[in-house]
Amino acid sequence: MKHKLIFIFVLGLLLSCSAPEARRPVSQKTATIISDAIDQNKKLIALENKFIANYITQDTTKKYVTSTHGFWYSYISKIKTENELPKIGDVVELKYNIQDLNGNDIYSTEELGVKTYAVDKEDFIPALQEGIKLMKVGETITFVIPSYRAFGLVGDGNKIKINQTIKSTVTLINIKQK
């Protein structure tokens, strides 16, 4: 009887031991979430570009040029001479403002003051980083900038809203060669 009990106990121990089974993830949809986010962003960009195109066609007072860098610009005053354009590392002085597309000031020129900016060496509004390189001293250009080339999904955390298209009029005051 004692041997039977030990035999059943040992047999129970052997049968109860099995290899641990790996847990499988509950959900494997990461790729789907990312592709959905990409599709959503493409739709938002297309909608914003359509909105800007509509704005530009209605603004008959200016002739806008489409930049290869994802923004639009129009000369307010253009210099005809062969003045130098800013290059990477040059320090420029400029005045600028930021408005919504209705022309309401978000940040006025007075509020922002004169900005000193080292071309492509400092953080600045991405579209204006490229736009400044199109300017000669004394020129004034109005830039229409989609949110993805300005402050993007987060805004500036103050006055510029999430996904807000902005307009900025920039005057290049001076270029200090590096």
QUIWOFEN-V748729 format. One record per backbone hydrogen bond with DSSP energy under -1.0 kcal/mol. NH is the residue of the N-H (numbers start at 1). CO is the residue of the C=O. Records with the same first field share a line. If there is no record, write none. Layout:
# QUIWOFEN-V748729
NH = CO + CO
This chain:
# QUIWOFEN-V748729
5 = 1
6 = 2
7 = 3
8 = 4
9 = 5
10 = 6
11 = 7
12 = 8
13 = 9
14 = 10
15 = 11
16 = 12
33 = 29
34 = 30
35 = 31
36 = 32
37 = 33
38 = 34
39 = 35
40 = 36
41 = 37
42 = 38
43 = 39
44 = 40
45 = 41
46 = 42
47 = 43
48 = 44
49 = 45
50 = 46
51 = 47
52 = 48
53 = 49
54 = 50
55 = 51
56 = 52
57 = 53
58 = 54
59 = 55
60 = 58
65 = 73
67 = 71
70 = 67
72 = 144
73 = 65
74 = 142
76 = 140
77 = 140
89 = 119
90 = 87
91 = 176
92 = 117
93 = 174
94 = 115
95 = 171
98 = 107
99 = 167
100 = 104
103 = 100
106 = 98
107 = 98
112 = 108
113 = 109
115 = 94
117 = 92
119 = 90
121 = 118
127 = 149
129 = 125
130 = 126
131 = 127
132 = 128
134 = 131
135 = 132
138 = 172
139 = 136
140 = 77
141 = 170
142 = 74
143 = 168
144 = 72
145 = 166
149 = 146
150 = 147
152 = 147
156 = 160
163 = 152
164 = 161
166 = 145
167 = 99
168 = 143
170 = 141
171 = 95
172 = 139
173 = 93
174 = 93
176 = 91
